[in-house]
Amino acid sequence: MPRAVSLIRSSALSDVAEYAYAATAPAEARLVFLAGACPLDADGAVTPLGDHAGQAATAVDNLRTALREAGAGLEDLISTRVLVASSRQEDLGAAWEVYRDAMGEHDVPSTLMGVTVLGYTGQLVEIEAVAAVLD
């Protein structure tokens, strides 16, 4: 199946970033704007409590589900933002590693941000995303 997203890399920018610096989609692509994927179980509880990496895994699973419902997958993401409720780079890194492993070779342009607080009690991670698909 042809993909809408084309990742753009630059030899003029540092190669230490674990993502492409830009992405494009053709005019005929359908954009899918996703709400922030939260680490909520089917009952609406934040899980697992106190675990940045675990919550990142739950958020990625929920992101996959939302994408599937929209007729897309992780390989259709064109941009993401990973929000981590922490001021410690180690916590951001733990969440990022889970996210990056899930993304595999599709190193979509992303922003990793430490934030003060997220919407649910005990929530440590949220992943915002936009996808592009060809119908």
C-alpha positions in Angstrom: 0.0 0.0 0.0 1.5 3.4 -0.9 2.1 5.8 2.0 1.4 9.5 2.0 4.2 10.5 4.4 7.6 11.4 3.1 10.3 12.0 5.7 12.9 14.6 5.0 16.5 14.5 6.4 19.1 17.2 6.1 22.9 16.7 5.8 23.2 20.3 7.0 21.7 19.5 10.4 23.0 17.3 13.2 22.5 13.6 12.8 22.2 12.9 16.6 18.4 13.6 16.5 16.5 10.3 16.5 14.0 11.6 14.0 13.6 13.2 10.6 13.6 17.0 10.6 10.5 17.4 8.4 7.8 15.4 6.7 5.4 16.1 3.8 2.2 14.6 2.4 0.7 15.2 -1.0 -2.4 17.5 -1.4 -4.7 14.5 -1.9 -3.8 13.0 1.5 -6.4 12.8 4.3 -5.0 14.3 7.5 -5.9 12.6 10.8 -5.5 14.8 13.9 -5.4 12.7 17.0 -6.2 13.8 20.6 -3.3 13.2 23.0 -3.0 9.5 23.6 -3.1 9.0 27.3 -2.0 6.0 29.4 -5.6 5.1 30.3 -6.9 1.5 30.5 -10.4 0.5 29.3 -11.9 1.6 32.6 -10.3 5.1 32.4 -7.6 4.5 35.0 -4.1 5.8 34.5 -1.7 2.8 34.3 0.8 2.0 35.4 1.1 4.6 38.1 4.5 6.1 38.7 6.2 4.5 35.7 7.2 6.8 32.8 8.2 4.0 30.5 5.1 1.9 31.3 2.8 4.9 30.7 4.6 5.6 27.4 3.9 2.0 26.4 0.2 2.3 27.3 0.0 5.6 25.5 1.5 4.1 22.3 -1.0 1.2 22.5 -3.8 3.7 22.7 -2.4 5.7 19.9 -2.3 2.6 17.7 -5.9 1.9 18.5 -7.0 5.5 17.7 -5.0 5.4 14.4 -6.5 2.0 13.5 -10.0 3.4 14.0 -9.1 6.3 11.6 -7.8 3.8 9.0 -4.1 4.6 9.7 -1.1 3.1 11.6 2.1 4.3 13.2 3.8 4.4 9.7 1.3 7.1 8.7 2.3 9.6 11.4 3.6 12.8 10.0 4.3 14.6 13.3 4.3 13.8 17.0 4.8 15.5 20.3 5.7 13.4 23.4 4.8 15.1 26.6 6.3 13.9 29.9 5.4 15.3 33.3 8.9 15.7 34.7 11.8 18.0 34.9 14.3 15.1 34.9 15.9 14.3 31.5 16.1 10.6 32.7 12.3 10.4 32.8 12.0 12.0 29.4 14.5 9.6 28.1 12.7 6.6 29.5 9.4 7.6 27.8 11.2 8.5 24.6 13.0 5.1 24.3 9.6 3.3 24.5 8.2 5.7 21.9 11.2 5.3 19.5 11.2 1.5 19.8 7.5 1.5 18.8 8.1 3.8 15.9 10.9 1.6 14.5 12.3 2.8 11.1 9.5 5.5 10.8 11.4 8.2 12.6 8.7 10.9 12.2 9.5 14.5 13.1 8.9 14.7 16.9 9.2 17.0 19.9 10.0 15.7 23.3 8.8 18.0 26.1 9.0 18.0 29.9 5.8 19.6 31.2 4.6 20.5 34.7 1.4 18.5 34.8 -0.9 16.5 32.6 -4.7 16.1 32.6 -5.3 13.0 34.7 -4.3 12.4 38.3 -1.1 10.3 38.2 -0.6 10.9 34.4 3.1 11.1 33.4 3.0 10.7 29.6 0.8 11.9 26.6 1.5 11.6 22.9 0.0 14.1 20.4 0.0 13.1 16.8 -1.0 13.9 13.2 -1.2 11.3 10.5 -1.6 11.4 6.7 -3.2 8.7 4.6 -4.1 8.0 1.0 -7.6 6.6 0.7 
